[in-house]
């Protein structure tokens, strides 16, 4: 044991003895700090299921014959940033789906020609979802791409105007005809609808390229799976590890936010309060009616599949339990995507976690939540973990900028 000698000790003596003490601490303390996190086999299986390494290849979209055509993707890229597809010449898809904000806009509700009814969701990884929009009112990426073009609060355009832009732009016309065949000489209603549907399919070909890249979380899972203790210690703080344990455990997040994209793509009522001044939003119960009657749904004549498999529509739930329910969003790339929920009612991740912790009753329908009863510290740890899901997109940079 080292004893200090009192005031007469020299600075050199004190420094020497301090160095010896530090050496003793360094020999003993890290032995405990460096111990690997104890993950059970079941927990490791769960972590592996959440990793992007477990993400299946992008599913084929047989309803869209040009879904994976690079020419169509290039065409869709141009259309996505083209303001001529709006009634005032000032709105593009990219107005609300901004690449620098992970294809959201940072607003509670989208603002274009007017103010939309809901928050602008990210479209990163949307090609994996069988349903689009917060209420699932579209059942394909290409049919979703059509809806904003005619929405009076968004592009405020018309099918006729969209066809006119394609027909009168020599470059657009040539590209369109290389993909879909000659534009019809006689533009009647059926022809307009067909061209309009094809425009949605080109935009969807571009949007299929918008995919998430592995995050720090995914690298941590790899370290856990391979038993790389050093990488685990360097990758996650103690708070982030605890937050991850809560995520797959007591916080029950994986009930809805599961799989590599951290969403089950299902619809849930989570008791979110109505937007100020709005009546409570009925959500999926109205969205499912709309998709079943949409002229561009899976059953329509515009489906390119020879034998359309429309099982999602065939067996879709339509019951009253859907009142007030909304699609589970992915938790990947949360950075820059606030505010949260279907109308941007919650401004920060901390607000979201407090909401789930308190589990208030639903204003409409029945909330599925039960209070989590997590402590303030546990909520902070859970939020710390959620930030490890941020990453740049897998998409090449040139696709994230307006075309030349």
Number of C-alpha atoms within 10 A of each C-alpha: 3 8 6 10 10 8 7 6 10 11 9 9 12 14 11 12 14 14 12 13 13 11 11 11 11 11 9 10 10 10 9 8 10 12 11 15 14 9 13 9 10 9 14 15 12 16 25 19 18 23 22 20 14 14 13 9 7 12 10 12 21 15 24 23 19 20 22 17 14 13 17 26 23 18 22 21 26 19 24 23 19 19 18 17 27 25 19 12 14 14 23 21 23 20 21 23 22 17 21 13 17 25 22 24 25 21 18 23 21 24 19 20 19 13 14 18 16 20 26 27 26 24 21 25 18 24 23 21 18 15 24 25 23 23 27 26 25 26 23 26 28 27 28 22 21 21 15 18 25 17 16 17 17 24 26 19 22 17 18 15 17 20 21 15 14 22 17 10 10 11 11 16 18 15 16 22 13 12 17 15 10 11 18 12 7 8 14 11 10 9 15 20 18 19 21 21 20 23 25 22 27 31 27 30 29 24 24 22 22 23 19 20 17 17 19 17 25 21 19 23 23 18 17 20 15 10 13 14 16 12 16 20 18 9 17 19 14 13 17 21 21 17 23 23 18 19 20 18 12 11 22 12 16 16 12 18 21 21 20 21 25 22 21 18 23 18 23 21 24 23 21 25 18 17 18 9 6 9 10 17 23 17 23 29 23 17 22 23 13 16 21 18 12 16 14 23 23 25 17 13 12 17 21 15 14 8 9 14 14 14 9 12 16 11 8 11 13 14 10 11 16 22 22 27 28 25 23 22 23 23 17 24 22 20 17 14 21 20 24 22 23 27 25 21 20 21 16 14 21 14 14 17 19 18 19 20 19 14 19 16 17 18 15 19 18 18 20 13 18 13 13 17 15 18 10 11 11 16 21 19 22 25 20 22 24 21 19 22 20 19 18 15 20 13 15 11 10 10 17 18 14 14 14 5
